Amino acid sequence: MKRIAIVLVVLFATLAMVWGGAVGAADYPTKRLTYVICFNPGGESDITARIQEAALKKHFGQDVVITYKIGGGGALGWSELVSTKPDGYTIAGHNLPHTVLQPIEMSNPGYKTLDLKQVYMFESTPNVLMVRNDSPFKTLKDFVEYAKKNPPGVVTVGGSGTSSANDLGTAMLNKAAGIKLTYVPFGGTGSAVPALLGNHVTALMSYTPMVVQYREKFRFLAMAADKRMDVIPDVPTFRELGYDIVEGAYRGVAAPPGTPDEIVKYLAAAFDKTMKEPEVKKKMDQNGFKTEYMGPEESLALVKKKMVEYEAIMKELGRLKK
């Protein structure tokens, strides 16, 4: 009898959790959404969230509060997300390849790639190598030749985070050009840009939106895309210049593991409607973002595909953990 009683208690507790989750999903949302940005204000993740903010509030049906959790190239925010209550009221912007590379390279970033429950992938931005307008480097050829003529590591390239698209793009240029650049990670594009403006680094490996924002201050040597972008047609690709480098970041939002599928679908629908708003699309284009429209299943498929691709790249670059 005692064993039966224990079984019944467990059964009722399980049913209560299921029923409680169903009711919660049915009533969702009833309060504001916290949208966590894991990088400094002023970077691509922040710019995108601000573009989305008004439309997202409308389509989510509640207030949306954008907050910041900065550290570890995004790892601090993502590690906190995976331990957050999975009730659909806290989401975080996330980036590829960061959320794939960090668990590969860092001993303990605090999360695993597949811990992040995919909601929606809404943009992509190729890497761009840039220098100050008063830099002696007029072309990528000038930059590479200078790096070859000087001791390894003398030329410094800043970027957003470690184990990021900027970090990887710099490593790929090292390998493709046979040079040794020193990569300097910052807490986000928002803090990397002032470092170049202040002449604290030789160059930046950043993203296409920076071309739009800083046309008057920086010279853009090459972009890591398969073809030129209409909004910045004067920036050549690395491929055009003889280096087979195509790399950049995908950005989207993720929820804590265990978030009910019904809630994830609601969130994905809100982001889908937001990204299809004409004014949002216009601002994304004007700011140098390539808009994507990937729901939970397509986003997860992209993540799994990139996990395979990036492991192979990291192995080739000799950066896999042993």
ABEGO torsion letter per residue (X at the ends): XAAAAAAAAAAAAAAAAAAAAAAAAAAOBABBBBBBBABBBGBAAAAAAAAAAAAAAAAAGBBBBBBBBBEGGGAAAAAAAAABBBAGABBBBBBOAAAAAAAAABABAGBBAAABBBABBABBBBBBBBBBAABABABAAAAAAAAAABBBGABBBBBBEBGBAAAAAAAAAAAAAGBBBBBBBBAEAAAAAAAAAAGABABBBBBAAAAAAAAAABBBABBBBABBBAABAABBBAAAAGBBBBBEBBBBBBBBBGBBAAAAAAAAAAAAAAAABAAAAAAAAAAGBBBBBBBAAAAAAAAAAAAAAAAAAAAAAGABBX
